Amino acid sequence: MVIPPKNLDEMEALERVVEALRGPDGCPWDREQTHRSLLPFAVEEVYEFLEAIESGDAEHVVEELGDLLLQVVLHAQIAKESGSFTLSTVVQRLNEKMIRRHPHVFSDGVAQNSKEVLAQWSKIKDQETKGEADLEKTKKRSLGGPKSLPSLQRAQKIGEKTHQLKFDWSNAREVFAKVEEEVSELKATLVDLDQELQRAELGDVLFTVVQLGRHLGIDAEGALREANERFEGRFHQMNQLADQENVSFSELALEEKEKLWQRAKELERTTK
């Protein structure tokens, strides 16, 4: 039996707990994990954290932040065991990066607003990258960050990067016109039913809609996530209304379901 550490509110205690879990007398599951096997859990924990933030429940946020932190400490412990690096290495690198990328706070740099901060951050990051690879490799670097990012989020990042490179629409109205153009091109594919072309045109519509959101100051990933929640909420409300009227939702005609949908939307508005 492993004796748990005292002072459980300290970071050192968490390191000791994880070390024990990975130790000879620890947990069989934890001992089996590798950097790669933990990847799905890291992704899942990020999304659970997003849900906690959107719920506004502070206790839920605390719990999910803890789960994210556990992923960091687990990966650091695995690396420590192989002699690759330690948690202290991670903390040191992070502190160095934060200080280096905030010269307006820790040095004599100047940044009057968030826009200037982001521009400065991007410039410093580019300088760091150029020190790691030749110019040709730098040019080929992904515009939207990791390719494993959700596609809407990555499309937004691509737009932000090309905006910095002065390749962008001037305003939201111009982007909206482009959205209409892309929708027309998608509509045209409904005639010949070329699925490969439809896929490409649908992708163009989605990409351009994300850029419209960016020009409106809206995060497309978050907007779609909220739309999913609204749809699910209204759909569940439709079923509840059907139950109250002692009718089978699945057997209702489409017109009747549409009436329930409109009632659900109205209830949503009145309960806000």
HELIX and SHEET records of a PDB file:
HELIX    1   1 MET A   11  ARG A   22  1                                  12    
HELIX    2   2 PRO A   28  GLU A   32  1                                   5    
HELIX    3   3 LEU A   39  SER A   55  1                                  17    
HELIX    4   4 ALA A   58  SER A   82  1                                  25    
HELIX    5   5 LEU A   87  ARG A  100  1                                  14    
HELIX    6   6 PRO A  103  PHE A  106  1                                   4    
HELIX    7   7 SER A  114  LYS A  130  1                                  17    
HELIX    8   8 LEU A  135  LYS A  139  1                                   5    
HELIX    9   9 SER A  151  GLN A  164  1                                  14    
HELIX   10  10 ALA A  172  ASP A  192  1                                  21    
HELIX   11  11 GLN A  195  HIS A  215  1                                  21    
HELIX   12  12 ALA A  220  GLN A  244  1                                  25    
HELIX   13  13 PHE A  249  GLU A  251  5                                   3    
HELIX   14  14 LEU A  254  THR A  270  1                                  17    
END                                                                             
